[in-house]
Amino acid sequence: MKKFVKTIILILITLHVAWSVYEYFWYSSLIPAKIGIAYPINISGQSDLREGCGTAIFGITNATADAISRQGIDFLATLSIPEEAKISTTPIERGKKHQFPRHGLVKALGQGWAVRV
């Protein structure tokens, strides 16, 4: 019985780690390459059988922070949306990712930056 419980716990932990790694790579693939990602701060979401919603907050590299400090909003104007984020332009289409207008990709919030994908 102990071996069975240990096996189930090990399987659950493995699935959790695998899902966390998948989420990291999926969300980070939607961030423009020019924005250097240093590490994930928080990745969370909620879903049911038909739909879901998730968020990911990443820390940026020092090089990206320096570029934003030097260039300001001009740095953000040169960003290109990754192909993974360009699948759908209408939220009505089920099962497809949504593309936001270019001006909605990045918004300044106080002293920090938020990237919406």
Order of alpha helices (4+ residues) and beta strands (2+ residues): alpha-beta-beta-alpha-alpha-beta-beta
